[in-house]
């Protein structure tokens, strides 16, 4: 729901990412909407967070020099609607914009997955076709932001509140996928690299599932 693994790893360096991967200057990316609010925009920029627009991505990868990389939650806001404990549903099947940017920039792709991310909060039931999902989808189309209904634990209770449940988060990083620069990639070239990325992510999940996944965790399902 809130991308804690992403924030801890790439924004705050809470798990020592930069020590394990020296020489990388990472730019976490977030919704363009966040930069429209005073003070919040300045805070985000101070932390090195940038706009997730195509122009922003290409500027970082093509103009800021070697070592500068970007980190994106590919599923974005839409993926949050399917973030329920015990499930691993990724909004990835039709997301190819990042593939095209990687090809145009010649930037390698690195799959990353966070185990336990969907267990820190419980979200209200919102299956596709329900009135709640329909409302959330319409709201997202207008604002690019999703209003999920969720709860965690309280300060003095473990049943209801806004604090996250005490669940471990494990962020795993896969092998880089070599990408050759192509100025004008074809749809076939984009589709081929997209399939390679999906396969690599599925293999990463399978490799660490028994070690870090919960017993309820199903295989990754792509939406």
Secondary structure, DSSP 8 states (H G I E B T S, - for coil): ---HHHIIIIIS-TT-HHHHSTT-EEEEEE-GGGGGSTTHHHHHHHTT-EE-SHHHHHHHHHHS-TTEEEE--TTHHHHHTT--TT--EES-TT--HHHHHHHHHT--EEEEEEETGGGSSEE----TTSHHHHHHHHHHHHHS-----EE-B-SS-SSSSSB--S---EEEEEEEE-----TT--HHHHHHHHHHHHHHHHHHHHHHHHHHS-TT----EE-
